[in-house]
Each structure stands twice: as structure tokens, then as C-alpha cells.
Amino acid sequence: MKLRFHQLLAVFFILTISCNKDISSESSIPERILPKVMITLNDPNQIITKKNKIKGNIRIEGGTDYDNYEGSLDFSGRGNNSWRLPKKPFKIKLESQAGLFGLPAAKKWILLAEYHDGTMLYNGIPFNMGKMLGIPFTNTMIPVNLYINGKDQGLYVFTESKEVRNGRIDLDKDGILLEMDRYFDEKWKFESKNFNLPVMVQYPKEDDMDVAQLQNIQTDFETMESLIFDSSFPNNNYLEYLDDTAFINYMLVFELTNNREINIPKSIYLNKQSEDSKYRMGILWDFDWAFGFEDGITSHYDIQTAEYPLLLDNQDSSGTVFFKKIMSDVHMQQLFNDRWQWFKVNKFEELKDKLKDYSEWIRLAYNDDHLLWGERGATGDPDKDLQSAINWLDARARYMNNLY
């Protein structure tokens, strides 16, 4: 049977719509799903503490970006000041090593609570910046929904544990990892001779240490410190002991975020790859007191704070004095300016783009987290939070242009 022209035209029209519909459905992007971490404890009535390791099971639903996982674990609390807050951070130790969220296989992992900042954006900035600057052993921050015994705990950040091993903080057997921290709560520690810095040994491990080993580490550290303290500084050989580029990369992250914990000092790390290496600043850790945060005021990204100095004036805290002394070296100031100009031109916009992507993750759990724990300085609108963070970073960048 022959079809008339108008009938052929109608058939063509129907086929065109059908084809377009199929193409559209095939090219549609699936809705992004935030990963879920579900912890089921063997004894649900046992109180979670920092000391008790509670046995249980972990199940991860990777959402749209990651693989699923299920296994056994030990579960406990972690942190110092953060453990005293309503929303608490936790430690995970798997029964067997696993490469969770595409990261190198390991047993130990951390869940950060993101309580200090209700925008929950702040950890996405320094750690991405650290990776861009090539700071070794920079952690990866993965937002997740956490459930414990079926109860929603809100938004957490899943990340690597701070441990020296392959795939983590990968030091040689004779390497060193030190932490400057006012809590001074590790077994092997010393207060440095010249700047009174509270130095704790994180590696070698506690069981591998003895008094003689501690004395060797203290002597080695104070050899560098004495040159920085000496009246001949900076016209001496202190840079034979301290890696200047690693130091400035670290300072760039702290300056852009205005992380004032460096003054106390608290959670300030430095390492030596091997016994004969120079000291390098890092790892990066703990940015709760950054972005204009003040103790007792749960608020970040107040635009006025973007011009507050990092190293505080008229303060004799050991961290302030130590880092100010190093940054008084004209060589360090010039290197800071050079590295900052490079980062601003080549990486700053990329950093803000990564922050926008991080914000897209956060908003998937934003409202539920606020219902559980309050807004904590956030606006209640993730778009406004993001814009406040970007505005603050832009203002901080302008401040850094004229810092030295």
C-alpha cells in the first residue's frame, strides 16, 4: 500500500521524536549519591571512648563514585578538643587491609566530624591546596554520611590515618616524624632548648623508642633550632638542615587559610625522609581554627578576618616566635612571594573550582546534618556558604599579595 506524502511526513516526525528521546535518555547524567559508611557494633550498649576498641562491622555503600565494601573492624573515638564536642570524631581499624574509596590499602582510617564549621567546607581547601603544592603525604578528604547502629550521625569526612607506612607517610626506616603540640601527651617528647617548642615523636613508633633514641632525636632537632635562634641567623648554614621550599609550601597553606594553630603550636608536623635528609614541614593536619574562626565563636569566613595576620603580633607563644624568626629571612620572604605568584596564576582558580565541587558533595547531607547538630555558623543555604568561602579566599589572596 502506498503512503501519501502527509502520511510519510507524520511517520518521519514520530521517528524523529523517538530517536531524540532515546539520545537524551542515554546522555543524561545520573544523580550524584553521597557514600554511606555504616558501622554496626557487636555490643550496641557499649559506650564509645578513645581508649576502648569496640568490635563490629563496617559496610560502605560507595554511591555514584566509589566501590562498596564490607568487613570487620575495631571502632573507637579520637581527638583532643574535638572529642569534647557534641559531634565526635572516630577511628577505624579494619581486620584486614583494604583500599577504601580508591586509596592505597590499609587497616587504619579516620572519620572527622566537621563540627567546628557548619558549612563543612573548610577541610576541602587546605588539603586540596597541599596536593597542588606537592606537599608529601597530604590526606584525601571524602565526605560521607555516617550511621552507627542504624542511627544517622550526619556528614563526616573519611580520610587516611596519620601513620608512617607504605602508601601513607612513606618515610625510610631511619626517618623521623615529629609533632609540635601544646597537649604534649605522647610518651616520647621534649621541650626544645631555645624556643621551648613542645615536640613529640610520632615516628619511630613508641615501642621502637628508648631514652637514647629520644636524646638523639632531640639533639638533631636542636642542632637546626640553635642555628635559627642564633644571632648569626640567617647568615649561617641553617638551610643545610631545613628544606626551604617545603617550609614555604607549608606556610602558603597556613597563610591562605589563616590557620592560627601554628602560633600555639598545635598539630604542626615536620619530618625527615631519612636520618641524613633535611627537615621538611608536613604533614598537614587540623584546620579547625582557620578561616577566621575564634574560640567560643563558631563562625568562619567573616570577611574582616581575611586581613588578620597569621603570626600574631605581641605574642610570645613558642610557635609564633619560631615561625616569625624563620620568616624574617629575606630569602624565605622572596621564596614565599615567588611561590605565591606561581600558585595564584596557575592553581588558585583550580582550588576554587575544587571547592565548588566539594560543596556539591556537602549539600547532599547539608540539611540533615544541621537538623542533627545545628547550623554552627553556617547560613542554612549551601550556595551562600560557598560564596562566603570564595569571597573570603579572594580577599585573603589580595592580602597575601602584599604580605612580604
C-alpha positions as CSV (number, residue, x, y, z in Angstrom):
1,M,0.0,0.0,0.0
2,K,1.4,3.4,-1.0
3,L,1.5,6.1,1.7
4,R,0.5,9.7,0.8
5,F,3.1,12.5,1.3
6,H,1.4,13.8,4.5
7,Q,1.4,10.3,6.0
8,L,5.1,9.8,5.2
9,L,5.7,13.2,6.9
10,A,3.9,12.1,10.0
11,V,5.8,8.9,10.2
12,F,9.1,10.8,9.9
13,F,8.1,13.2,12.6
14,I,7.3,10.3,15.1
15,L,10.6,8.6,14.3
16,T,12.5,11.8,14.9
17,I,10.9,12.4,18.3
18,S,11.6,8.8,19.3
19,C,15.2,9.0,18.2
20,N,15.7,12.3,20.1
21,K,14.1,10.9,23.2
22,D,16.5,7.8,23.2
23,I,19.6,10.0,22.7
24,S,18.5,12.3,25.5
25,S,18.0,9.5,28.0
26,E,21.3,7.8,27.1
27,S,23.2,11.1,27.6
28,S,21.6,12.0,30.9
29,I,23.9,12.2,33.9
30,P,22.9,10.1,36.9
31,E,22.2,12.0,40.1
32,R,25.2,12.0,42.4
33,I,24.8,9.9,45.6
34,L,26.9,10.6,48.7
35,P,28.7,7.5,50.0
36,K,27.4,5.9,53.2
37,V,29.5,4.5,56.0
38,M,27.5,2.2,58.2
39,I,29.1,0.9,61.5
40,T,27.3,-1.8,63.4
41,L,28.9,-2.6,66.8
42,N,28.7,-6.1,68.3
43,D,27.6,-4.6,71.6
44,P,25.4,-1.6,70.8
45,N,25.2,-0.6,74.5
46,Q,28.9,-0.3,75.0
47,I,30.0,3.4,75.3
48,I,32.4,4.6,72.6
49,T,35.6,6.1,74.2
50,K,39.0,6.9,72.9
51,K,40.6,4.0,74.8
52,N,38.1,1.2,74.3
53,K,38.2,-0.5,70.9
54,I,34.7,-1.9,70.2
55,K,34.4,-4.7,67.7
56,G,31.9,-4.6,64.9
57,N,31.2,-4.5,61.2
58,I,31.6,-1.8,58.6
59,R,29.6,-1.6,55.4
60,I,30.3,1.1,52.8
61,E,27.9,2.0,50.0
62,G,30.1,3.9,47.6
63,G,27.3,5.9,45.9
64,T,28.0,7.0,42.4
65,D,31.8,7.4,42.7
66,Y,33.2,4.5,44.7
67,D,33.1,0.8,45.3
68,N,31.1,-0.9,48.0
69,Y,32.9,-2.6,50.9
70,E,32.1,-4.8,53.9
71,G,34.3,-6.1,56.7
72,S,35.1,-6.4,60.4
73,L,36.6,-3.6,62.5
74,D,37.6,-2.1,65.8
75,F,35.9,1.2,66.5
76,S,36.9,4.0,68.9
77,G,37.0,7.7,69.5
78,R,39.8,10.1,68.7
79,G,40.9,13.7,69.1
80,N,41.6,16.1,72.0
81,N,39.4,19.2,72.0
82,S,37.3,17.7,69.2
83,W,36.4,14.7,71.4
84,R,34.8,17.0,73.9
85,L,32.4,18.4,71.3
86,P,28.8,17.1,70.7
87,K,29.6,15.6,67.3
88,K,32.7,13.4,67.8
89,P,35.4,12.1,65.5
90,F,36.3,8.4,65.3
91,K,39.0,5.9,64.4
92,I,38.6,2.7,62.4
93,K,40.9,-0.3,62.3
94,L,39.9,-2.9,59.8
95,E,40.5,-6.6,60.5
96,S,42.2,-6.8,57.0
97,Q,43.8,-4.2,54.8
98,A,41.5,-2.7,52.2
99,G,41.8,0.1,49.6
100,L,38.7,2.1,50.6
101,F,37.5,4.9,48.3
102,G,40.2,4.1,45.8
103,L,43.0,4.9,48.3
104,P,46.0,2.6,49.0
105,A,45.1,-0.4,51.1
106,A,45.5,-0.1,54.8
107,K,43.8,-1.1,58.1
108,K,43.6,2.3,59.9
109,W,41.2,5.1,58.8
110,I,39.7,8.3,60.4
111,L,36.3,9.9,60.4
112,L,36.4,13.6,61.0
113,A,33.3,15.2,62.5
114,E,33.4,18.7,60.8
115,Y,31.7,20.1,63.9
116,H,33.5,23.5,64.2
117,D,32.3,24.8,60.9
118,G,28.6,24.2,59.9
119,T,29.4,24.9,56.2
120,M,31.6,21.8,56.4
121,L,33.8,23.3,53.6
122,Y,37.0,24.0,55.4
123,N,38.9,20.7,55.1
124,G,38.3,20.7,51.3
125,I,40.5,23.8,50.9
126,P,43.9,23.2,52.7
127,F,44.2,19.5,51.7
128,N,43.5,20.2,48.0
129,M,46.0,23.1,48.2
130,G,48.6,20.8,49.7
131,K,48.2,18.3,46.9
132,M,48.6,21.2,44.3
133,L,51.8,22.4,46.0
134,G,53.2,18.8,46.1
135,I,53.3,18.6,49.9
136,P,54.2,14.9,50.6
137,F,51.6,12.7,52.4
138,T,48.7,15.1,52.1
139,N,45.4,13.4,53.1
140,T,42.4,12.9,50.8
141,M,39.1,14.2,52.2
142,I,36.0,12.2,51.2
143,P,32.6,13.4,52.5
144,V,30.3,10.6,53.7
145,N,27.1,10.0,55.6
146,L,27.9,8.1,58.8
147,Y,25.5,5.7,60.5
148,I,26.3,4.0,63.8
149,N,24.0,1.1,64.7
150,G,21.5,2.4,62.2
151,K,21.4,5.9,63.6
152,D,22.2,8.8,61.3
153,Q,25.3,10.8,62.6
154,G,25.3,13.4,59.8
155,L,28.1,14.4,57.5
156,Y,31.6,13.2,58.2
157,V,34.9,13.2,56.3
158,F,36.6,9.9,55.7
159,T,40.4,10.1,55.4
160,E,43.6,8.2,55.9
161,S,45.1,7.6,59.4
162,K,48.3,9.6,60.2
163,E,50.7,6.6,60.2
164,V,54.1,6.0,58.8
165,R,53.9,3.1,56.3
166,N,53.9,2.5,52.6
167,G,51.0,4.3,50.9
168,R,50.7,6.8,53.8
169,I,53.6,8.7,55.4
170,D,56.2,6.9,53.4
171,L,59.5,7.5,55.3
172,D,62.6,5.4,55.3
173,K,63.3,3.2,58.3
174,D,65.6,5.8,59.8
175,G,63.2,8.7,59.0
176,I,61.5,10.9,61.7
177,L,58.1,12.3,62.1
178,L,57.7,15.0,64.8
179,E,54.6,16.9,66.0
180,M,54.7,20.3,67.8
181,D,51.6,20.3,70.0
182,R,50.8,22.0,73.3
183,Y,48.8,19.0,74.5
184,F,52.3,17.3,74.9
185,D,50.5,14.0,75.5
186,E,52.8,11.4,73.8
187,K,55.2,9.2,75.7
188,W,58.3,10.3,73.9
189,K,58.6,14.1,73.9
190,F,60.9,17.0,74.8
191,E,60.7,20.8,75.1
192,S,63.2,22.3,72.8
193,K,66.2,24.2,74.3
194,N,65.9,27.6,72.6
195,F,62.3,28.2,71.5
196,N,60.6,26.0,74.2
197,L,58.7,24.1,71.4
198,P,56.6,21.2,72.7
199,V,58.0,18.4,70.4
200,M,56.5,14.9,70.4
201,V,57.9,11.9,68.5
202,Q,55.3,10.3,66.2
203,Y,57.9,8.1,64.4
204,P,59.8,6.0,65.2
205,K,56.9,4.2,66.8
206,E,56.5,4.2,70.6
207,D,57.7,0.6,71.1
208,D,60.8,1.2,69.0
209,M,61.9,4.2,71.1
210,D,64.1,4.4,74.2
211,V,65.8,7.2,76.1
212,A,68.9,7.1,74.0
213,Q,66.9,7.3,70.8
214,L,64.9,10.3,72.2
215,Q,68.1,12.0,73.0
216,N,69.5,11.5,69.5
217,I,66.3,13.0,68.0
218,Q,66.3,15.9,70.4
219,T,70.0,16.7,69.7
220,D,69.3,16.5,65.9
221,F,66.3,18.8,66.1
222,E,68.1,21.3,68.4
223,T,71.1,21.5,66.0
224,M,68.7,23.0,63.5
225,E,66.9,25.1,66.1
226,S,70.0,26.6,67.5
227,L,71.0,28.0,64.1
228,I,67.6,29.6,63.7
229,F,67.9,31.0,67.3
230,D,71.4,32.2,66.9
231,S,72.3,35.9,66.4
232,S,74.1,35.0,63.2
233,F,70.7,33.9,61.6
234,P,70.0,34.0,58.7
235,N,73.6,34.3,57.7
236,N,74.6,30.8,58.8
237,N,74.1,27.3,57.4
238,Y,70.6,26.7,58.8
239,L,69.2,25.8,55.4
240,E,71.5,22.8,55.3
241,Y,69.1,21.4,57.9
242,L,65.8,22.9,56.8
243,D,64.2,22.4,53.3
244,D,63.2,25.9,52.3
245,T,60.8,25.0,49.5
246,A,58.9,22.5,51.8
247,F,58.8,25.2,54.5
248,I,57.3,27.8,52.2
249,N,54.8,25.4,50.7
250,Y,53.6,24.7,54.2
251,M,53.5,28.4,55.1
252,L,51.4,29.2,52.0
253,V,48.7,26.8,53.1
254,F,48.7,28.2,56.6
255,E,48.7,31.8,55.3
256,L,45.9,31.3,52.8
257,T,43.7,29.5,55.4
258,N,44.9,31.7,58.3
259,N,45.3,28.6,60.4
260,R,46.3,30.1,63.7
261,E,47.1,26.8,65.4
262,I,50.6,27.5,64.2
263,N,51.1,30.1,66.9
264,I,50.3,27.8,69.8
265,P,51.7,25.5,68.3
266,K,49.2,22.7,67.8
267,S,49.1,19.9,65.2
268,I,52.2,21.2,63.5
269,Y,54.2,18.4,61.9
270,L,57.7,18.1,60.4
271,N,59.5,15.1,59.0
272,K,62.8,13.8,57.8
273,Q,62.7,11.3,55.0
274,S,65.9,9.6,56.4
275,E,68.5,10.3,59.0
276,D,70.6,12.3,56.6
277,S,67.7,14.3,55.0
278,K,66.7,17.9,55.7
279,Y,63.7,18.7,57.9
280,R,60.5,19.2,55.8
281,M,57.3,20.8,57.1
282,G,54.3,18.4,56.9
283,I,52.0,16.6,57.2
284,L,49.1,19.0,57.0
285,W,46.5,18.4,59.8
286,D,43.8,20.1,61.8
287,F,42.3,23.3,60.3
288,D,39.6,23.9,62.9
289,W,41.0,27.3,63.9
290,A,41.3,28.6,60.3
291,F,39.3,30.9,58.1
292,G,38.7,33.5,60.8
293,F,37.5,31.1,63.5
294,E,37.8,32.3,67.1
295,D,37.5,30.1,70.1
296,G,34.0,30.4,71.5
297,I,32.6,31.8,68.3
298,T,31.5,29.1,65.9
299,S,31.9,31.1,62.7
300,H,34.2,31.1,59.6
301,Y,34.6,33.3,56.6
302,D,33.9,36.7,58.2
303,I,35.3,38.9,55.5
304,Q,37.0,41.2,58.1
305,T,39.2,38.3,59.3
306,A,40.7,37.8,55.8
307,E,43.2,40.6,56.6
308,Y,44.1,39.3,60.1
309,P,47.8,38.3,60.3
310,L,48.7,34.6,60.7
311,L,51.7,35.1,63.0
312,L,50.2,37.2,65.8
313,D,51.8,40.5,66.9
314,N,52.7,41.0,70.6
315,Q,52.5,37.3,71.3
316,D,55.3,35.2,72.8
317,S,53.9,31.8,72.1
318,S,56.6,29.4,71.1
319,G,55.1,28.7,67.7
320,T,54.8,32.4,66.9
321,V,58.3,33.2,67.8
322,F,59.8,30.3,66.0
323,F,58.0,30.8,62.7
324,K,58.3,34.5,62.7
325,K,62.1,34.2,63.1
326,I,62.3,31.9,60.1
327,M,60.1,34.2,58.0
328,S,62.3,37.2,58.9
329,D,64.9,35.8,56.5
330,V,64.7,37.8,53.2
331,H,65.4,34.6,51.3
332,M,62.3,33.0,52.7
333,Q,60.2,36.1,52.0
334,Q,61.4,36.1,48.4
335,L,60.7,32.4,48.0
336,F,57.3,32.9,49.6
337,N,56.4,35.7,47.1
338,D,57.7,33.6,44.1
339,R,55.7,30.5,45.2
340,W,52.6,32.5,45.9
341,Q,52.7,34.2,42.5
342,W,53.1,30.8,40.8
343,F,50.2,29.4,42.8
344,K,48.0,32.4,42.2
345,V,48.5,32.3,38.5
346,N,48.4,28.6,38.0
347,K,46.4,27.0,40.8
348,F,44.2,29.5,42.7
349,E,41.2,29.3,40.3
350,E,41.5,25.5,40.2
351,L,41.5,25.5,44.0
352,K,38.2,27.4,44.0
353,D,36.8,25.0,41.4
354,K,37.6,22.1,43.6
355,L,35.9,23.9,46.5
356,K,32.8,24.2,44.3
357,D,32.8,20.5,43.6
358,Y,33.4,19.8,47.3
359,S,30.3,22.0,48.1
360,E,28.2,19.9,45.7
361,W,29.1,16.8,47.8
362,I,28.4,18.6,51.1
363,R,25.0,19.8,50.1
364,L,23.8,16.2,49.7
365,A,23.9,15.9,53.5
366,Y,23.8,19.6,54.5
367,N,20.2,19.9,55.8
368,D,20.2,16.6,57.6
369,D,23.5,17.4,59.4
370,H,22.1,20.8,60.5
371,L,19.0,19.1,61.9
372,L,21.1,16.8,64.0
373,W,23.8,19.2,65.1
374,G,22.7,22.8,64.4
375,E,23.9,25.2,61.8
376,R,27.2,26.1,63.7
377,G,27.9,29.4,62.0
378,A,26.5,28.3,58.5
379,T,23.8,30.4,56.8
380,G,21.4,27.5,56.2
381,D,22.0,27.9,52.4
382,P,24.9,26.0,50.9
383,D,25.1,28.4,47.9
384,K,25.6,31.3,50.3
385,D,28.1,29.4,52.4
386,L,30.1,28.6,49.2
387,Q,30.0,32.2,48.1
388,S,31.2,33.4,51.5
389,A,34.1,31.0,51.4
390,I,35.1,32.1,47.9
391,N,34.8,35.8,48.8
392,W,37.0,35.2,51.9
393,L,39.6,33.3,49.8
394,D,39.7,36.2,47.2
395,A,40.1,38.7,50.0
396,R,42.8,36.6,51.6
397,A,44.6,36.3,48.3
398,R,44.7,40.1,48.0
399,Y,46.1,40.4,51.5
400,M,48.9,37.9,50.6
401,N,49.9,39.9,47.6
402,N,51.5,42.5,49.9
403,L,52.5,40.3,52.8
404,Y,56.3,40.5,52.2
